C-alpha cells in the first residue's frame, strides 16, 4: 500500500515541479531494490514459518526496511530542494 501511494504522489508532484533527474532516478532505483528485498524476505519468512524451520531473517528485514526508509527520505529531500528553487 505504501509503495503504491508513494509512487502515485510522486506522479502528481512530478507533473507540478518536474523534479526527476539522474540523481532522483538513482534514489528510486534504491527504493525498488529495498522493496524487492522486502517482498523476498516476506516470502522467506512465510516459508520458514510454514515449515517450522529455525532460521533468523530479522537482519535482512531490517536492512530492507532501512533501504526503503533512506531512499524515501532522499526522494522527499530532493522534492523539497526542487520546490525551494
C-alpha positions as CSV (number, residue, x, y, z in Angstrom):
1,X,0.0,0.0,0.0
2,X,2.8,2.4,0.9
3,X,4.6,1.8,-2.3
4,X,1.6,2.4,-4.4
5,X,0.6,5.6,-2.6
6,X,4.2,6.9,-2.6
7,X,4.5,6.5,-6.4
8,X,1.1,7.9,-7.1
9,X,2.0,11.0,-5.1
10,X,5.3,11.2,-7.0
11,X,3.4,11.3,-10.3
12,X,1.3,14.2,-9.1
13,X,4.3,16.1,-7.7
14,X,6.4,15.4,-10.9
15,X,3.6,16.9,-13.0
16,X,3.8,20.1,-11.0
17,X,7.5,20.5,-10.2
18,X,9.5,18.3,-12.7
19,X,12.0,17.2,-10.1
20,X,13.1,13.9,-11.6
21,X,16.7,13.8,-12.8
22,X,19.5,11.2,-12.7
23,X,20.1,11.7,-9.0
24,X,16.4,11.1,-8.1
25,X,16.3,8.1,-10.5
26,X,19.1,6.6,-8.5
27,X,17.2,7.1,-5.3
28,X,14.1,5.5,-6.9
29,X,16.2,2.5,-8.1
30,X,17.5,2.2,-4.5
31,X,13.8,2.3,-3.3
32,X,12.9,-0.5,-5.7
33,X,15.8,-2.7,-4.5
34,X,14.6,-2.3,-0.9
35,X,11.0,-3.0,-1.9
36,X,12.0,-6.2,-3.8
37,X,14.2,-7.3,-0.9
38,X,11.3,-6.8,1.5
39,X,9.0,-8.9,-0.7
40,X,11.6,-11.7,-1.0
41,X,12.1,-11.6,2.8
42,X,8.3,-11.8,3.4
43,X,8.2,-14.9,1.2
44,X,11.2,-16.4,3.0
45,X,9.7,-15.7,6.4
46,X,6.4,-17.3,5.4
47,X,8.1,-20.4,4.1
48,X,10.2,-20.7,7.3
49,X,7.1,-20.4,9.5
50,X,5.1,-22.9,7.5
51,X,8.0,-25.4,7.5
52,X,8.7,-24.7,11.2
53,X,12.4,-24.1,10.5
54,X,14.7,-22.3,12.9
55,X,16.1,-19.5,10.8
56,X,16.5,-15.9,11.8
57,X,15.9,-13.4,9.0
58,X,15.4,-10.3,11.1
59,X,18.7,-8.8,10.0
60,X,17.7,-8.8,6.3
61,X,14.2,-7.5,7.2
62,X,15.9,-4.6,9.0
63,X,18.2,-3.9,6.1
64,X,15.4,-3.9,3.6
65,X,13.3,-1.5,5.7
66,X,16.3,0.7,6.2
67,X,16.9,0.9,2.5
68,X,13.2,1.8,1.9
69,X,13.3,4.5,4.6
70,X,16.6,6.1,3.5
71,X,15.6,6.2,-0.2
72,X,12.2,7.6,0.6
73,X,13.7,10.4,2.7
74,X,16.2,11.1,-0.1
75,X,13.5,11.4,-2.7
76,X,11.5,13.7,-0.3
77,X,14.5,15.9,0.3
78,X,15.0,16.1,-3.5
79,X,11.4,17.3,-3.9
80,X,11.9,19.9,-1.1
81,X,15.0,21.2,-2.8
82,X,13.2,21.4,-6.2
83,X,10.3,23.3,-4.6
84,X,12.7,25.8,-3.0
85,X,14.4,26.5,-6.3
